[in-house]
């Protein structure tokens, strides 16, 4: 990288918004790269993101635990194949403490606005703080804005009502008449737990799901000890899961027929063997391609839905009233507690914070017709600003930690060029953003996500917001920024300069 790298690295100021999995990663890797002027802003009172906020009964990750770790911080202590939410939260808290991230986070401080001008971003927080930075990195997560259903009369319900992401642990469900709206991946975890204690559980299903029967087996103390003593064994286990998901499950949903047939057969056979009652099985049988919605990894939902105290309701909801739910067949379902397992708004990203880019461009105006990014990270009109896990990240049944590590490396390469004074501002071009969208569209027709279902994978136009190719291709294309896809600027004043000690000594 030449003498500029050795003797005159500038020191950028960087704001990281959010202290979930991605924010923790960025803090660690930016510091390792020599970026010390770092401000981490977190709206909540502790780190953790998704795993801090989701505390519903049965919460767990559907990615194998030994794969769901930072590559540099393996964990031999997982107690299950698919880690429970509290264990994952503890893992991130432990990593935050170990790498000195936790004590440098500004907690309870949400970002209200980010405004760009001539190579600098002015970030304003809920506490009135103004931070001027060279770069802003939005690590605000994907599924963190709970979606509440727009059902007539919902505000009139007289019992306890809450979203699964806002679980009210003060509400005792034992012996109660409980209703759950939704049968997605969260509901598939919640329903078996609630069914054990509720007097009557009514499950209101809009669309049935395909389930992959991988049990959440315990990891014995003996197995943990083997992994503790043998890091190579732990690494091999991680690599096995990565291979299995990338070469089997990811390919099954991105147009590879052999893998799709395999998973389709498994899911369909699982339903047939698990649900003996033909009428109930018909209600639970999706009318769309396996994988069109996220495949649910679960072995407890089918037994739970067949319990004597559980009823699957497939008639559409007409309205909610003070005592329960009325369905379109005219039936009244009286309830004491109503639980909304209705998902999230996946395309909010960094909003509702106000983001104003070059020439006064507001993010809502930039995205009014279509949410557009380049390589999921960069947005035309918003220089020196990155969106982690943005649209068209390969989120379909792969680990978001792996995605974030790849994206983090990409950003670090750009920041390194800034440090070498190659530019003060960098912005992706409209042409490159358009070409990326065309590449995505060309690959999408072969995927199962256009298989005739409604899911959180789709944007407002009904277009999937996922990566339609293999994980290997995404990783390869993200290895090095294509600088021809960007425009750069230099201004009269740049960042401060660090002169290494060896240069001073000489």
N, C-alpha and C positions, 0 to 999 in steps of 0.2 A: 504493500500500500504506500510505500515511499516515505520520504522524510516528513511529509505533512502529517502522516499518521503517527510518526514517532515523536515529533517535536511540537506540534501546534494543534492538538485536538481541542476543539471548542467544547464547552460544557453546556449542553442544552437544558432548558427547564421543561419538565414534562409533568402534565397533570393526568393521573389515572382516575377515571370515574368508576367507582364500584370496587368492592373488596370481597368479591366472591372468588370462585376458583380461578378465573382468568385474571382478576386484579392482583391476586397473590402471586401468580406466576409472573406477571409483568414486573411487579416490584422486585422480585428476586433476580430476574434476568437483566433488567435494566441496570441494577446495581452491579451485577457481575460484569456488565459491559463498561462500567465506569461512569454511568449516569447517576450522579448523586443529588442533583437538584430535582427532587421528585416529591410531588404532592399527591397523596392518595386520599380521595374523598369518598366517604361511605354514608349513605342516608340512614342506616340503622345503627344500633348500639354495639354490634359486634360483626365480625367477618363471617363469611360462609355462604352468602347468596341463597341459592335454591335450597340448600340443605339447612340453612338457618330458618328459613321461612316455612318450609313444609314439614310439619310435625304430626301429620295425621297418623292414625293407627295403621301399621303395615307398611309405612313408607320405606321404599328400598330402591336401589338403582337397578336398571335392567341391563347394565353392562357388567360383565364379570369383574368382581372386585379387584383382583390382582392385575387387571388391565386398567382399572379406573384409578390410576395414581399418576403423579408426575413421574416422568422417566428417570429423573435424578433423585427421587425419593420413594423407592419401593416400600411396600408395607407387608410384612409377613404376618401381621396380627389380625387380619380380617377373620371374622368368626363364621361367615357364610360365603357361599359362592357369589351371591349377589348381596352386596353390603347393605345393611339397614341404615336409614337416614342418620341416626344419632352417631353411628360409628364414622360415617363419612364426614359429618360436621366436626367430630373430634379430630379426625385426620387433618382436615384443613386448619383447625385451630393449632394443632401440634406443629404443622409445617410453618404456620405464621409465626409462632414463637421461636422456633428453631432458627429461622432465617432473619429474625429481627424485623419482620414486617408489621406485626400486630401493634407494637408500641409507636409506630410512625404513622398510623392511620388516623385521619380526622373523622371520628365517628359522629353520628347524629348530625351530619352536615351534608344535606342534599345539594346538588347543583341546580340552580335555577336558570342560569343562562351562560352561554359561551358565544362570544362575539369576536370575529376575526378582523384584523386590520394590519396590513403590511408586514406579514410574517409573524405576527403575534396574536395569541388568543387571550382574551380577558374573560376569566371564569368567575362568575359570581355565585356565592353559596347562600343557603338558607340562613346562615348566621351573619350575612352581610360582608363576608370576606371577599376580597378581590385578589385573584391570583393571575398574574400575567405569565404566560408560558409560550415556549416555542412550539410545543406539540401537545395535542390532546388525544388521549386514547380512551374510547368509550368501552368499558368492560361491564356494561350494564345488564348483560344476560339476555336470554331469549324468552323464557317463560316466567316472567315475574310480575305481569299485570293480570290479575285474576279476571276472567271473563264472567260477568254475571248475566244470566239469561233474561231476555226481555219478555217476560210472561205477564199477561194481564193479571193485576191484583197481587203481585208478589209482595208489594209493600204492606199488604194487609194481614199477612200471616201472623197469627198470635203466639205461636210457639217460638222456640229457639231456632234460629236459621243462620248458617254460616257456610262459607266456601271452604273446600278442603285445604286451600293454601292459607286460610285464616282460622284454623281449627280452634274451637272454643273448648279448652280442656276443663272448663268449669261445668260444662253440661254433662250430666250423668245419663248415659244411654241405656242403662240396665232396666230391662222390663218395659221400655218405652216403645211407642209406635213411631218408627223412624222411616223417613222417606229419603232416598238418594236419587238425585237427577243426574243421569249419565252412566255410561258403562265403558269409558275409555280406560287408559292404562292406570290412572290414579284410582278410579272406581274399582278396578279389578283387584287392587290391593286393599282398599278400604272395606269393600263389601264383606269379604270373609271374616274380617275382624269385628265389624259391627254385628254381623249375623250371629256371632257367638253369644252376644249379651242382650240384644234387642228383644223385646217381647214380640214385635212384628216388624219386619223390614219389607218395605215396598220399594222396588227398584224400577225407576222409570227410564226405559231404554228408547232412544231415538233410532240408533243404528247399532246392530250387533258387531262384534269384533272377532278377528281371527286370533287364536291363542296358540303359542308355541310351548309345548309342555316340557320346559326345563326346570326341574325342581331346585329349590334354594337349599341345597344340602349344607349341613354344618361342616365347618372345618375343625377337626379335632385338635386338641392340644399337641398330640404327637405330630400331626402334619405341620402345625405352626412351628414346632421346634425344629423340624427338618428344614423348613424354609428359613428360619433364623440362622441356622448353622451353615446353610448352603446357599449363598446369594446367587450362584449360577442356576440352581434349581428354580429359584424364585424368578429369575430373568427368563428362563425357558418357559415357565408357566405363563408369564405375561405375553411372551412372543407367540405361544400357541393360541391364546385367546385372540390376539391381534390377527393372526393368520386366519383363524376360523371365521371371524366376523368379516374381515375384508374379502376373503376369497369365497365365502359361502353366503352369508346373510346379505352383505352389501351387494354382491353380484346378483343375488336373487331378485333384488328390487330395481336393478339398473339394466335389465334387458338380457340377462344371461339365462337362457331357457332351462338348461340342466339344473341349475341351482333353484330356479323358480319352481320347477316341477317338484323338486325334492321338498322344499318348504311347504308348497301347496298340499302335497300328499300328507305330510306330517300333520299340518294344522287340521285338515279335513278329517283325517283318521282320528285325531285326538278328540274332535267334537263328537264323532260317531260313537266312539268307545266310552266317552265320559258321560254322555247324556243319553240315557236309555229311552226316556219318554219322547215319542216322536213329535208330539205337539210342541213340547218345550224346545226340542232340538230345532224344529222349524223356526221358532222365534229367535233362536240364537245363531241361525245360519246367515252369514252376510251374503249380499247379492253382488259383491264386487271382488275383484282380484285380490288374492292373498298378497299383502304388502302395500296395497293402495293407501290404507291407513297404517300407522306404525304398528307392526306386529307386537302383540303383548306377550311377554314372557311370563307365564303364570301356570301354576298347577292347583291353585286353591279356589279359583273363581267358580268353576263348574260344580264342584261339590257344594259350595256355599249356596249357589243359586237354586239347588235342589233340596235345600233344607225345608222342613215343614213350616218354619216361621218366616220363610222368605217367599215373596211373590214377585214375579217378573211382569211388569206392566208395559205393554207395547202400544197401547192406544195413546194417541197424541194427547198432550196436556192442553186443556182448553183454558184453564185459569187457576189461579191460586186464591184461596179465600182464608178467612181467619182460622178455620179449623183444619185446613188441609188442601188437597189438590182435587180438582174436578177434571176428569178426562173427557174426550170428545164423545165417548159412548154414553155420557150422562152420569157416569158413576162417580161418587164422592169417596175419596180416600182420606180418612181422618188421620191426622198426624200430630204427634207431640213435638217432633224435631224434624227439620228439613235441612238436608245437607246438599250443597251445590257442588257437584263434581263436574263442572262445566268448562274446565280448561282455562286457557290463558289467551291473551291477545299477543300472538307471536310476532306481529309486525310493528309493534310500538318501538322496539329497540331503545334508543336513548331518550325518546320522548316520554313524558311531556315537557322536559326541559327545553328551553328556547335555544336553538342553535342557529346563529346567523353567520354565514360565510362571506366569501368575497363579494364585493359590490352590494352588500346588504341582502344577499340571498337567504331567505328563511328556509329551514329544512322542510317545513310543511309545504312551502311553495315548490321546492325542488322535487318533492315526492307527491305532489297533488295528483298527478296522473298515474304514476307508477313508482314504486320503491326501486331505485336503481343504484347499484354499486358496481365497482370493478373489483373482481376477485374477492367479493364479500367484505372487503376492507376499506376501500377508498371511494370517495364521492366527488364527482366533478363539482367545482364551485366551493369546495371546503378543503383548502390546502392544509397540510400538516395536521390532518385530523383522520383518525382511524376508528373503524367500527369493528370490534371483535365479534366473531360468530354472527356476522351479518347474513343477509339473504344469499342463498346458493352455497353456503357452507355444507359439507357432506354430513349433515346431521342425521340422516336416515339410518338408524341402528348402528351408529359408531360412537366412539368415545369423544365427548367434547373436549376432554383434556388433551387428547392427541391433536385435535384440530387447533386448539389454542397454542400449543407448543410450535406447531408449524407456522401459524400466523405471527406469533411473537418473533420467531426467527426472521421472518420477512420484514417486519417493522424495524427490527434492530439493524438490518442491513441498510435501510433507508436512513435511519438516524445516524448511522456510522458515516454515511456520505455527507450528511449535514455537518457532522463534527469535523470532517476534513475540509469544510468550507467550500464544497462544490456548489452549494445553493443555500439560500435562507428559507425559501418556500418551495414546496413541491405539491403538484396537483395533477391528478389523473385527467386525461383528455376526454372530451365527449366521444370522440371517435373510438377510443379504446374501450370505453364503457359500453358503447353500442355493439362493438365486435364481441365483447364478452357476453352480452345478452343474447346475441345471435348464436354463439356457441352453445349456450345453455339451452336455448330453444331447440336447436338442431338435435341435441341429445335426449331431450325430454320425451319425445314421442315413443321412444323404445322402453321407457320405464313403466313400472306398475302404478306410478302416482297419477297417471292419466286414465286409470282403470275404472272411472265412474263413481267415485265416492267423494264425500265432503270431509275434509280433515283440516287440522291446523297446519298441514304442509302447504296449503294453498293461500295465495294472497287475495286481495279484494277482487281481482279479475278472474280468480279461479286457476291461476298459474302456480305450479309448484315452486316453492322457494328453496329447493334443495339442489344438490350437485348431482347431475344425471349420469356421471361416469364413475369409474372405479376410484377407490381410495388411492391406489398407486399413481394414477394419473394426476389426481389433485395434488398429492405430495410432490410429484415431479415438477408440475407447473408452478408450484409455490416456492420452489427451492431458491430462486433468484429473481428479484424484480426486473422486469423488462423496462429499462429506463426510457426506451423510445415511446412508451405509452404514457409518459408524464411530461408536463412542462415544468420548468423551474425558474425561479427568480432570485436575484440577489439585491439586497437593499444596502443603504449607506452604512447602517449599523448592524452588526452581527452579534452573536453570542460571545460570552467571555471565553478567554483562552486559558487552557491548562498547560503549563510547561512542566514536563516530567522532571523529577528530581535528578535523574542522571544527566539531563541536559544542563541543569543549573550547576551541578558539580563540575561539569567539564569547562 
